[in-house]
Amino acid sequence: MDQTHASSPLAGAVHDLAAEVVLALRSGDHLATVCGAAGIDEENRTGIAAARVIGADLLLPSVLYGRHPHPGDIAVLDRAVREFPPKPDAPAATAWSHWHMISTLQRMAQPPGTTGTASPGTYEEPDAAWLEQAPWQSFTHQLSVLAPLAVPAAPSAVQRAAAARAVDLARGFVRAVRRRDWLQAAGAGRWLAAIGGEPATLGLERGLDFVELMGGHDPRVTLHVRAARLMAEARAR
């Protein structure tokens, strides 16, 4: 990556990891190592921090294609969980992201006899009651931050809250597009694709096309849009 386009080494590593996840989603090549392709291993602290930012989406290609992830990617995500646990006063979204990384590691654990790091124990599901009464604007913002939880194989209180407020998410999606907040729009659109129930008048598919066109310079936007398309296709089958 051309580092002149990154504000810091961490931003560059996040960009590279997200771009490699997008490539894996497009190709369906679940055996390829996302981290290795980005030049990151479990001893690279900047890369580990970037994996913490990407969260469980590091294993998203394997989650959506139903295949085992590369052991190197498991090791990096496992190290990120151990190196960057949430502090006691961490925001709720941080606690939820941490919970989801652990639960994803547990679901995607390597079969017996293969290399890979064991998942780091259990972690109680955080509280999500705060989402139920949140205004639709902040609800959409928080759900977009937690977009990695928008996968079919990860039921949670956050997913149930999203399903109960699909209309609010649709309003938030439109608002984010109007504000040109492409990352928030992509995250909200990913949730809508995962849960369904959005108004037919929303035109989610075309809306996601527009979001990717306008915000596709950020691979995190493309990651969410591609995930949304794969989940929508799976629901339509």
Secondary structure, 3 states (H helix, E strand, C coil): CCHHHCCCHHHHHHHHHHHHHHHHHHHCCCCCCHHHHCCCCCCCHHHHHHHHHHHHHHHHHHHHHCCCCCHHHHHHHHHHHHHCCCCCCCCHHHHHHHHHHHHHHHHCCCCCCCCCCCCCCCCCCCCCHHHHCCCHHHHHHHHHHCHHHCCCCCCCHHHHHHHHCHHHHHHHHHHHHHCCCHHHHHHHHHHHHHHCCCCHHHCHHHHHHHHHHHHCCCHHHHHHHHHHHHHHHHHHC
